[in-house]
Amino acid sequence: MSATTQSLVVARRPDSGGVEGSVITLLANHFPVQFDSSQRIFHYNVEISPNPSREVARMIKQKLVKENSAVLSGALPAYDGRKSLYSPVEFQKDRLEFYVSLPIPTSKSSLPFGEFNFLQEKHQQLKLFRINIKLVSKLDGKELSRYLSKEGDDWIPLPQDYLHALDVVLRESPMERCLPVGRSLYSSSMGGTKEIGGGAVALRGFFQSLRPTQQGLALNVDFSVTAFHESIGVIPYLQKRLEFLRDLPQRKKRSLVGEERKEVEKALKNIRIFVCHRETVQRYRVFGLTEEATENLWFYDRDGKNLRLLNYFKDHYNYDIQFRNLPCLQISRSKPCYLPMELCMICEGQKFLGKLSDDQTARILKMGCQRPKERKAIIDGVMRGSVGPTR
């Protein structure tokens, strides 16, 4: 503990600052933050089972707070999407257990091998989550106030826990309206999206972080740009991403050979997709491609009957598969779960996987490199905007 505390102590400069040269006025992208030092923050640990994605975890938190206001003492806690929940008031008990059900489509585990996706019900099923909440610590804002005002000992350690809690509070609203990527948050409301080629679009966003300064607590806000996968059909996406598939719609009988198959699998692996041939909001992750072409794929239905994939889509959806010589997407590590490429769409809001080309990088830099005056206007817009920290 002593080693940890020492690492949080910020060294003071040994002199009073420079005395030579010209005095200038410097404008920094730091915004003063006022906080009530008497406000305690109650830190709770959150365990959710089965383990959800961050997006689902936030949905669980929102429903839990809405349905259990009395038990949570009327609090509107801030959540980091993982394990930590911060409340301005103490809950009724130090340990709490809740059950929350959400309409999340799930695969039918009772289906026979090979029929993972094709015979799901159209309606969503309720999925039950167990949430355990336990009080971890009670954080005091007076320590941060003393640190910032330099009261008492010059070597007061930075109260990192309280600072982190305030950081989560300030990110709570933007996290509900933006796409988080690392420490940055992105939104189409900040200037829309711009195509940068190769199946990628650039999206504007902002970085924010609380920082202790000599002038007091400050929020550092900066402008950023990053690349996302374009939300289009998998076939059009491959046309844009891979040069050798540009003429794919004109050559529907085309197959993949040798290195081509490896390139397609590399371009699609770990990308989340959804299907457009039925009413569903379920998303899948691409694990790879089938070894066989679509026209050669068969699977067993729940009665044990062996069905040809092409016939199944014709009989159940009245759809004729066009790109029969292409492989299907494999969306399970262990079971043969097949989805024809032409019926799949790339999900929105996914950070671009893989290395950007020189042209893509140049377009990103052009969007991100702004003169100081323009950059200041963008940052001021973030502070005033509907997705910024002041919300």
Buried (B, 14 or more C-beta within 10 A) or exposed (E): EEEEEEEBEEEEEEEEEEEEEEEEEEEEBBBEBEBEBEBBBBBBBBEBEEEBEEEBBBBBBEBBBEEBEEBBBEBEBBBBBEEBBBBBBBBEEEEBEBEBEBEBBEBBEEBBEBBBBBEBEEEBBEBEBEBBBBBBEEBBBBBBBBBBEEEEEEEBBBBBBBBBBBBBBBBBBBBEBBBBBEEBBBBBEBBEBBEBBBBBBBBBBBBBBBEBEEEBBBBBBBBBBBBBBBBBBBBBBBBBBBEEBEEBBEEBEBBBEEEBBEBBBBBBBEBBBBBEBEEBEBBBBBBBBBEEBBBBBBBBBEEEEEBBBBEBBEEEEEBEBBBBBBBBBBBBEEBBBBBBBBBBBBBBBBBBBBEBEEEBEEBBEEBBEBEEEEBBEBBBBBBEBEBBBEE
